[in-house]
């Protein structure tokens, strides 16, 4: 996080949400239910939130607040996945956890088209990787997916890693560190671990978000272009001058205008997808 965003989230609001489990289990993967919108998981759906942190860090005091904001914006219960972390648990551990939670939702009667998977940074990578893994396995895909500031090409070939160096809160050195720890010898040019290198046909509607000051800007742009070329319904939402994971400011006591804009655009986008429509009963 930038110093500005870090300051904004220093005074975080109380978690004004229902944290009771919305379903009996989550496939043996830990996490937390957060519902700020009411409703039933099996009727209204679930937002599956995959946190970032370079595949190696978690912020358990802040992530429930992000899940709360996402629950409000998507108007359904959210589940924050507490996936395993590198270096103790490299690829594919975290991906396996996300897939296991998703499958547990299906097993308990949550319609696939009412599930939204959402993640930022490395969590966005895991969201896109999970879509490819689920499609490859023949599982029903979610109704929509959101990736904010994702790393999509683990070969680190995007030009913005260099052209935006010094403008962002992370740099190529950070990207090299987190990818090496996560991959632990797995190939960087293969999917699902490196989503850009996969077959993107048949994926659900995607909202891809990035700031134009990010070193990972081109990772988002390139994935959006490749998915669109594969026939996927892609919305690319770029925020001028914003750094990596700028949306973290939604967790502030008084979110700044850019955070409110992000939440409004997310709400509007979800409403236009099959995941956001009113379910016939």
C-alpha positions as CSV (number, residue, x, y, z in Angstrom):
1,X,0.0,0.0,0.0
2,X,1.1,3.6,-0.6
3,X,1.7,5.8,2.5
4,X,-1.5,7.6,1.6
5,X,-3.6,4.4,1.6
6,X,-1.8,3.1,4.7
7,X,-2.8,6.3,6.5
8,X,-6.4,6.0,5.3
9,X,-6.8,2.5,6.6
10,X,-5.1,3.3,10.0
11,X,-8.5,4.2,11.3
12,X,-10.6,1.4,10.0
13,X,-14.3,1.2,10.6
14,X,-16.0,-1.4,12.8
15,X,-17.1,-4.5,10.8
16,X,-20.8,-3.8,10.4
17,X,-21.7,-7.2,9.0
18,X,-23.0,-10.6,9.9
19,X,-20.1,-13.0,10.4
20,X,-22.1,-16.2,11.0
21,X,-21.3,-19.0,8.6
22,X,-23.6,-18.9,5.6
23,X,-22.9,-22.5,4.7
24,X,-22.0,-25.6,6.7
25,X,-18.4,-25.9,5.3
26,X,-15.9,-24.5,2.8
27,X,-14.1,-27.6,1.6
28,X,-11.8,-27.8,4.6
29,X,-10.2,-24.4,3.7
30,X,-10.3,-21.8,6.5
31,X,-11.6,-18.3,6.0
32,X,-14.4,-16.0,7.2
33,X,-17.9,-15.3,6.2
34,X,-18.9,-11.7,6.0
35,X,-22.4,-10.6,5.0
36,X,-23.2,-6.9,4.8
37,X,-26.1,-7.3,2.5
38,X,-28.2,-10.0,4.1
39,X,-29.6,-12.7,1.9
40,X,-29.0,-16.4,1.4
41,X,-25.9,-17.9,-0.1
42,X,-28.0,-20.5,-2.0
43,X,-30.5,-18.0,-3.3
44,X,-28.5,-14.7,-3.7
45,X,-25.1,-16.3,-4.3
46,X,-21.7,-15.8,-2.9
47,X,-18.8,-13.4,-3.5
48,X,-15.6,-15.5,-3.1
49,X,-12.8,-13.1,-2.1
50,X,-9.2,-14.1,-2.6
51,X,-6.8,-11.7,-0.8
52,X,-3.5,-10.4,-2.2
53,X,-0.1,-10.2,-0.5
54,X,2.4,-11.4,-3.0
55,X,1.3,-15.1,-2.5
56,X,3.1,-14.9,0.9
57,X,1.3,-12.4,3.2
58,X,-2.1,-12.0,4.7
59,X,-3.7,-9.1,6.7
60,X,-6.4,-10.9,8.7
61,X,-7.4,-7.7,10.5
62,X,-8.0,-5.8,7.2
63,X,-9.2,-8.5,4.8
64,X,-12.6,-8.9,6.5
65,X,-13.2,-5.2,5.9
66,X,-12.5,-5.7,2.2
67,X,-14.9,-8.7,2.2
68,X,-17.5,-6.5,3.8
69,X,-17.2,-3.8,1.1
70,X,-17.4,-6.5,-1.6
71,X,-20.4,-8.0,0.0
72,X,-22.1,-4.6,0.0
73,X,-21.1,-3.9,-3.6
74,X,-22.2,-7.3,-4.9
75,X,-25.2,-7.6,-2.7
76,X,-24.6,-11.1,-1.4
77,X,-22.6,-12.9,1.4
78,X,-18.9,-12.9,0.9
79,X,-16.3,-15.5,1.9
80,X,-12.7,-14.5,2.5
81,X,-10.4,-17.4,1.6
82,X,-7.5,-17.9,4.0
83,X,-5.4,-19.7,1.4
84,X,-2.1,-21.3,2.1
85,X,0.9,-19.0,1.6
86,X,4.4,-19.3,0.0
87,X,7.2,-20.1,0.7
88,X,5.9,-22.8,3.1
89,X,3.2,-23.7,0.6
90,X,4.2,-22.8,-3.0
91,X,2.2,-23.4,-6.2
92,X,-0.3,-25.1,-6.5
93,X,-1.4,-25.0,-2.8
94,X,-3.1,-21.6,-2.8
95,X,-4.8,-22.4,-6.2
96,X,-6.0,-25.7,-4.8
97,X,-7.5,-23.9,-1.8
98,X,-9.5,-21.5,-4.0
99,X,-10.8,-24.3,-6.2
100,X,-11.7,-26.4,-3.1
101,X,-13.8,-23.5,-1.6
102,X,-15.5,-22.9,-4.9
103,X,-16.4,-26.5,-5.3
104,X,-17.8,-26.6,-1.8
105,X,-20.2,-23.8,-2.7
106,X,-21.5,-25.8,-5.6
107,X,-21.8,-28.9,-3.5
108,X,-24.0,-27.1,-1.0
109,X,-26.4,-25.7,-3.6
110,X,-25.0,-22.3,-4.5
111,X,-25.7,-21.9,-8.3
112,X,-22.5,-21.4,-10.2
113,X,-24.0,-18.4,-12.1
114,X,-24.6,-16.6,-8.7
115,X,-21.0,-16.9,-7.6
116,X,-18.6,-14.0,-8.2
117,X,-14.9,-14.6,-7.6
118,X,-12.9,-11.5,-6.8
119,X,-9.3,-10.9,-5.9
120,X,-6.5,-8.3,-5.9
121,X,-2.9,-8.5,-6.8
122,X,-1.8,-12.1,-6.3
123,X,-5.4,-12.9,-5.3
124,X,-6.3,-11.6,-8.8
125,X,-3.8,-14.0,-10.2
126,X,-5.4,-16.9,-8.3
127,X,-8.8,-15.9,-9.4
128,X,-7.8,-16.1,-13.1
129,X,-5.8,-19.3,-12.5
130,X,-8.9,-20.8,-10.8
131,X,-11.1,-20.1,-13.8
132,X,-8.6,-21.9,-16.0
133,X,-8.3,-24.9,-13.6
134,X,-12.0,-25.2,-13.2
135,X,-12.7,-25.0,-16.9
136,X,-10.0,-27.6,-17.6
137,X,-11.6,-29.9,-15.0
138,X,-15.1,-29.5,-16.5
139,X,-16.6,-27.7,-13.5
140,X,-19.4,-25.1,-14.0
141,X,-17.8,-21.7,-14.1
142,X,-18.9,-18.7,-11.9
143,X,-21.2,-16.1,-13.2
144,X,-18.5,-13.4,-13.1
145,X,-14.9,-12.7,-12.0
146,X,-13.1,-9.6,-10.9
147,X,-9.3,-9.2,-10.8
148,X,-7.8,-6.0,-9.5
149,X,-4.1,-5.3,-10.2
150,X,-3.4,-9.0,-11.2
151,X,0.0,-10.5,-12.1
152,X,-1.0,-12.4,-15.2
153,X,2.3,-13.2,-16.9
154,X,4.7,-14.8,-14.4
155,X,7.6,-14.6,-17.0
156,X,7.5,-10.9,-16.1
157,X,7.6,-9.8,-19.7
158,X,5.3,-6.8,-19.5
159,X,6.9,-3.5,-20.5
160,X,5.2,-1.5,-17.7
161,X,7.4,-3.4,-15.2
162,X,10.1,-1.0,-16.5
163,X,8.2,2.0,-17.9
164,X,6.3,2.5,-14.6
165,X,9.3,1.8,-12.4
166,X,9.5,4.5,-9.7
167,X,5.8,5.4,-10.1
168,X,4.4,2.5,-8.2
169,X,4.6,1.0,-4.7
170,X,6.1,-2.2,-6.1
171,X,8.8,-2.8,-8.7
172,X,10.4,-5.5,-10.8
173,X,12.5,-6.7,-7.9
174,X,9.4,-7.3,-5.8
175,X,7.7,-9.1,-8.7
176,X,10.7,-11.4,-9.2
177,X,10.8,-12.3,-5.5
178,X,7.1,-13.2,-5.2
179,X,7.0,-15.2,-8.4
180,X,10.1,-17.2,-7.5
181,X,8.7,-18.0,-4.1
182,X,5.3,-18.9,-5.4
183,X,6.4,-21.0,-8.4
184,X,9.3,-22.8,-6.5
185,X,10.5,-24.4,-9.8
186,X,7.1,-24.6,-11.6
187,X,7.2,-23.1,-15.1
188,X,6.4,-19.4,-15.4
189,X,5.2,-19.7,-19.0
190,X,2.5,-22.2,-18.4
191,X,-1.1,-22.0,-17.2
192,X,-2.9,-22.1,-14.9
193,X,-0.2,-20.6,-12.7
194,X,0.6,-18.0,-15.3
195,X,-2.9,-17.2,-16.6
196,X,-1.9,-15.2,-19.7
197,X,-0.4,-18.3,-21.1
198,X,-3.6,-20.3,-21.0
199,X,-6.5,-20.9,-23.4
200,X,-8.9,-18.2,-22.4
201,X,-11.9,-19.4,-24.4
202,X,-15.1,-19.9,-22.5
203,X,-14.3,-17.8,-19.4
204,X,-17.1,-15.9,-17.7
205,X,-17.5,-12.1,-17.8
206,X,-14.4,-10.4,-16.5
207,X,-13.9,-7.1,-14.8
208,X,-10.2,-6.2,-14.9
209,X,-9.1,-3.2,-12.9
210,X,-5.7,-1.4,-12.7
211,X,-4.1,1.9,-12.1
212,X,-2.1,3.5,-14.9
213,X,0.9,4.0,-12.6
214,X,1.2,0.3,-11.9
215,X,4.2,-1.8,-12.9
216,X,1.6,-4.5,-13.6
217,X,-0.5,-2.3,-15.8
218,X,0.4,-4.2,-18.9
219,X,-0.3,-7.5,-17.3
220,X,-3.9,-6.3,-16.9
221,X,-4.0,-4.8,-20.4
222,X,-2.5,-7.9,-22.1
223,X,-4.8,-10.3,-20.3
224,X,-7.8,-8.1,-21.2
225,X,-6.8,-8.1,-24.9
226,X,-6.1,-11.9,-25.0
227,X,-9.4,-12.7,-23.3
228,X,-11.4,-10.4,-25.6
229,X,-9.7,-12.0,-28.6
230,X,-10.9,-15.4,-27.2
231,X,-14.5,-14.1,-27.2
232,X,-14.7,-13.4,-23.5
233,X,-16.9,-10.5,-22.3
234,X,-14.2,-8.2,-20.8
235,X,-14.5,-4.8,-19.1
236,X,-11.1,-3.1,-18.6
237,X,-11.4,-0.4,-16.0
238,X,-8.3,1.8,-15.7
239,X,-7.8,4.5,-13.1
240,X,-5.5,7.4,-14.2
241,X,-2.4,7.8,-12.0
242,X,-3.3,5.2,-9.5
243,X,-0.8,2.7,-8.0
244,X,-0.9,-1.0,-7.4
245,X,-4.0,-2.2,-5.4
246,X,-5.2,1.4,-5.0
247,X,-8.7,0.1,-4.2
248,X,-7.5,-0.8,-0.7
249,X,-8.7,2.6,0.4
250,X,-12.2,1.3,0.4
251,X,-11.3,0.0,3.9
252,X,-10.9,3.5,5.3
253,X,-13.3,4.9,7.9
254,X,-14.2,7.6,5.3
255,X,-13.3,6.1,1.9
256,X,-11.9,8.7,-0.6
257,X,-13.7,9.5,-3.8
258,X,-11.6,7.1,-5.9
259,X,-12.6,4.2,-3.6
260,X,-16.3,5.1,-3.8
261,X,-15.9,5.3,-7.6
262,X,-14.4,1.8,-7.6
263,X,-17.3,0.4,-5.5
264,X,-19.9,2.1,-7.6
265,X,-18.4,0.8,-10.9
266,X,-18.2,-2.7,-9.4
267,X,-21.9,-2.6,-8.3
268,X,-23.0,-1.4,-11.7
269,X,-20.9,-4.0,-13.5
270,X,-22.1,-6.9,-11.4
271,X,-25.7,-5.8,-12.1
272,X,-25.2,-6.2,-15.8
273,X,-23.8,-9.7,-15.6
274,X,-25.7,-13.0,-15.2
275,X,-24.4,-13.1,-11.7
276,X,-26.1,-9.9,-10.8
277,X,-29.6,-10.4,-12.3
278,X,-32.6,-11.3,-10.2
279,X,-32.8,-15.1,-9.8
280,X,-36.1,-16.7,-10.9
281,X,-37.5,-18.6,-8.0
